[in-house]
Amino acid sequence: MPRSDTRHPRPVWSFREYAPVGVDLGSAAAVAAYDGNQGTDPAADDALLDRLGVTAGTRLIDLACGTGSLVVQAARRGAQAHGVDVSEQMLRHAEARAERLDAAPHWHLAGFLDYAHTAGPADVVTTRSALHQLPDFWKQQALVNAAAMLRPGGTFYLWDVVFSFDPADTDARLQHWIDASGTDGGFTRSDYETHVREEFSTYAWVLEGMLERAGLTIVSRAFPRPTHAEYVCARR
């Protein structure tokens, strides 16, 4: 399906969401490598969609959709699926995936802060491995925007690098995470170091306060590792 530009104007003092943060993913080769490093798996996408109750007719928005795997799988099961991303290269990769699989999601060149959803309230809004690209002040604005896209009672899903360890353990926890990187054939040690140094992952208790202030109630939380978290929330 053709891509649309659904951005609303932002003031000049707004965060530059379209500028690269951390690892450079500006080329087609880098995006393809990212897709592999993320471990893209249609079966895993379908399992998540099942958990979130996404079926035919569900209106789903995936913010910072990246290479589009979740959006494509949602569209294949008949959902009204919208993929939103600031990266032209990511959207090109996502569009090619949709074409190969005969799926027709809606694609939008836009970001967390400037995406203006016009297709009616969403049942589900998701974002995975992307909110850390915004500093905390702008994370809060992004979450307010995401919540506003949802119908009352709608589901917000978040997976990201989120720190649940005690601040006193920061050096040891992050060094262990970096030292263990690259053992699964995915991202490299340098990628992890860049993430910690240049990107904006935050503590779980900080993020949870932001979710609540955005009008979202945390339904479930999981911390499979001290460096990662998953939240399922409902719009109040």
C-alpha positions as CSV (number, residue, x, y, z in Angstrom):
1,M,0.0,0.0,0.0
2,P,1.4,3.5,-0.8
3,R,3.2,5.3,2.0
4,S,1.6,8.4,3.5
5,D,3.2,11.4,5.2
6,T,1.0,11.9,8.3
7,R,3.2,14.2,10.3
8,H,1.9,17.2,12.1
9,P,4.2,20.3,12.4
10,R,6.6,20.5,15.4
11,P,8.1,23.6,16.9
12,V,11.8,24.4,16.1
13,W,12.7,23.5,19.7
14,S,11.4,20.0,19.3
15,F,13.8,17.0,19.5
16,R,15.3,16.1,16.2
17,E,13.8,12.7,15.9
18,Y,14.8,12.2,12.3
19,A,18.6,12.6,13.0
20,P,20.5,9.3,13.6
21,V,21.0,8.3,17.2
22,G,23.5,5.6,18.2
23,V,24.3,3.0,15.5
24,D,24.0,4.4,12.0
25,L,21.2,2.6,10.1
26,G,21.1,4.9,7.1
27,S,22.0,2.4,4.3
28,A,20.1,-0.5,2.8
29,A,22.9,-2.8,3.9
30,A,22.8,-1.6,7.5
31,V,19.0,-2.0,7.6
32,A,19.3,-5.6,6.2
33,A,21.9,-6.4,8.8
34,Y,19.7,-4.9,11.5
35,D,16.8,-7.1,10.5
36,G,19.0,-10.2,10.9
37,N,20.5,-9.0,14.1
38,Q,17.0,-8.4,15.6
39,G,16.2,-12.1,15.0
40,T,13.1,-11.3,12.9
41,D,10.8,-14.3,13.2
42,P,7.2,-14.4,11.8
43,A,6.3,-17.1,14.3
44,A,7.4,-14.9,17.2
45,D,5.5,-12.0,15.7
46,D,2.4,-14.1,15.4
47,A,2.8,-15.3,19.0
48,L,2.9,-11.7,20.2
49,L,-0.1,-10.7,18.1
50,D,-2.0,-13.7,19.6
51,R,-1.2,-12.4,23.1
52,L,-2.4,-8.9,22.2
53,G,-5.6,-10.2,20.7
54,V,-4.9,-9.0,17.2
55,T,-7.4,-10.5,14.8
56,A,-9.1,-9.5,11.5
57,G,-10.4,-6.0,11.9
58,T,-8.2,-5.0,14.8
59,R,-6.7,-1.5,14.3
60,L,-3.0,-1.8,15.2
61,I,-0.3,0.9,15.1
62,D,3.4,-0.1,15.4
63,L,5.5,3.0,16.2
64,A,9.1,2.9,15.0
65,C,8.1,-0.2,13.1
66,G,11.6,-0.7,11.7
67,T,11.7,-3.4,9.0
68,G,8.0,-4.0,9.4
69,S,7.8,-7.7,10.4
70,L,5.1,-7.2,13.1
71,V,3.0,-4.9,10.9
72,V,3.1,-7.3,7.9
73,Q,2.1,-10.3,10.1
74,A,-0.8,-8.2,11.5
75,A,-1.9,-7.3,8.0
76,R,-1.7,-10.9,6.9
77,R,-4.3,-11.9,9.5
78,G,-6.7,-9.1,8.4
79,A,-5.8,-6.4,10.9
80,Q,-5.9,-2.7,9.9
81,A,-2.1,-2.4,10.4
82,H,-0.2,0.8,10.4
83,G,3.6,1.0,10.4
84,V,5.2,4.3,11.4
85,D,9.0,5.1,11.1
86,V,11.3,8.0,10.6
87,S,13.7,6.1,8.4
88,E,13.2,6.0,4.6
89,Q,15.4,2.9,4.4
90,M,13.5,1.0,7.1
91,L,10.2,1.7,5.3
92,R,11.6,0.6,2.0
93,H,12.7,-2.7,3.6
94,A,9.2,-3.0,5.2
95,E,7.4,-2.3,2.0
96,A,9.5,-4.9,0.1
97,R,8.6,-7.5,2.9
98,A,4.9,-6.7,2.6
99,E,5.0,-7.0,-1.2
100,R,6.8,-10.4,-1.0
101,L,4.1,-11.7,1.4
102,D,1.2,-10.1,-0.5
103,A,0.2,-8.0,2.5
104,A,-1.1,-4.5,2.4
105,P,-0.4,-2.5,5.6
106,H,-0.5,1.3,5.8
107,W,3.0,2.9,6.0
108,H,3.7,6.3,7.4
109,L,6.9,8.3,7.3
110,A,6.6,9.8,10.8
111,G,7.9,9.6,14.4
112,F,6.9,9.1,17.9
113,L,6.5,12.8,18.4
114,D,4.9,13.9,15.1
115,Y,2.7,11.0,13.9
116,A,-0.9,12.2,13.6
117,H,-3.2,9.2,13.4
118,T,-6.3,9.9,11.3
119,A,-7.8,6.4,10.8
120,G,-9.9,6.2,14.0
121,P,-8.8,5.1,17.5
122,A,-6.4,2.1,17.6
123,D,-7.2,-1.1,19.5
124,V,-3.5,-1.8,19.9
125,V,-0.3,0.4,19.8
126,T,3.0,-1.3,19.9
127,T,6.7,-0.3,20.0
128,R,9.7,-2.5,20.3
129,S,13.4,-1.7,20.7
130,A,13.0,2.0,19.8
131,L,11.7,4.3,22.6
132,H,15.3,4.4,23.9
133,Q,16.1,6.7,21.0
134,L,14.4,9.5,22.9
135,P,15.7,11.3,26.0
136,D,13.4,10.9,29.0
137,F,11.6,14.3,28.6
138,W,10.7,13.3,25.0
139,K,9.8,9.8,25.9
140,Q,7.1,11.2,28.1
141,Q,5.7,13.3,25.1
142,A,5.9,10.2,22.9
143,L,3.9,8.1,25.4
144,V,1.3,10.8,25.7
145,N,1.0,10.8,21.9
146,A,0.8,7.0,21.7
147,A,-1.9,6.8,24.4
148,A,-3.9,9.4,22.6
149,M,-4.1,7.1,19.6
150,L,-5.8,4.4,21.6
151,R,-9.5,3.9,22.3
152,P,-10.3,3.7,26.0
153,G,-9.3,0.3,27.2
154,G,-7.0,-0.2,24.2
155,T,-3.7,-2.0,24.6
156,F,-0.2,-0.4,24.6
157,Y,2.7,-2.8,24.3
158,L,6.3,-1.8,24.9
159,W,9.5,-3.9,24.7
160,D,12.9,-2.2,25.1
161,V,16.3,-1.9,26.7
162,V,15.2,-0.8,30.2
163,F,17.3,-1.1,33.3
164,S,15.8,-2.8,36.4
165,F,19.0,-3.1,38.4
166,D,19.9,-1.0,41.4
167,P,21.8,2.2,40.3
168,A,24.7,1.1,42.6
169,D,25.2,-1.9,40.4
170,T,25.3,0.0,37.1
171,D,28.9,-0.4,36.2
172,A,28.9,-4.2,36.9
173,R,25.6,-4.8,35.2
174,L,26.3,-2.9,32.1
175,Q,29.8,-4.3,31.8
176,H,28.4,-7.8,32.0
177,W,25.9,-7.0,29.3
178,I,28.5,-5.6,27.0
179,D,30.9,-8.5,27.7
180,A,28.3,-11.0,26.9
181,S,27.4,-9.3,23.6
182,G,28.1,-10.8,20.2
183,T,27.8,-14.4,21.4
184,D,24.5,-15.0,19.6
185,G,25.7,-13.8,16.1
186,G,23.7,-10.6,16.4
187,F,24.7,-7.2,17.5
188,T,28.4,-6.6,18.2
189,R,30.2,-5.5,21.4
190,S,30.7,-2.1,19.7
191,D,26.9,-1.8,19.1
192,Y,26.2,-2.4,22.7
193,E,28.9,0.1,23.8
194,T,27.4,2.7,21.4
195,H,23.9,2.1,22.8
196,V,25.0,2.8,26.4
197,R,27.1,5.8,25.5
198,E,24.9,7.5,22.9
199,E,21.3,6.3,23.3
200,F,18.8,7.0,26.1
201,S,17.7,3.8,27.9
202,T,16.3,4.5,31.3
203,Y,15.4,2.9,34.6
204,A,12.3,0.8,34.9
205,W,10.8,2.9,37.8
206,V,11.3,6.1,35.7
207,L,9.6,4.6,32.7
208,E,6.8,3.2,34.8
209,G,6.0,6.7,36.1
210,M,5.9,8.0,32.5
211,L,3.5,5.3,31.5
212,E,1.1,6.2,34.3
213,R,1.3,9.9,33.6
214,A,0.5,9.2,29.9
215,G,-2.8,7.8,31.0
216,L,-1.8,4.1,30.8
217,T,-2.4,1.5,33.5
218,I,0.3,-1.2,33.6
219,V,-1.4,-4.6,33.3
220,S,1.7,-6.7,33.3
221,R,5.4,-6.2,33.4
222,A,8.3,-8.6,32.8
223,F,12.1,-8.3,33.2
224,P,13.6,-11.3,31.4
225,R,17.0,-9.7,31.9
226,P,18.2,-6.8,34.1
227,T,18.7,-4.8,30.9
228,H,15.3,-5.5,29.2
229,A,11.6,-5.1,30.0
230,E,8.2,-5.7,28.5
231,Y,5.1,-3.8,29.5
232,V,1.5,-4.4,28.5
233,C,-0.7,-1.5,29.4
234,A,-4.3,-0.3,29.0
235,R,-5.5,3.2,28.2
236,R,-7.6,4.6,31.1
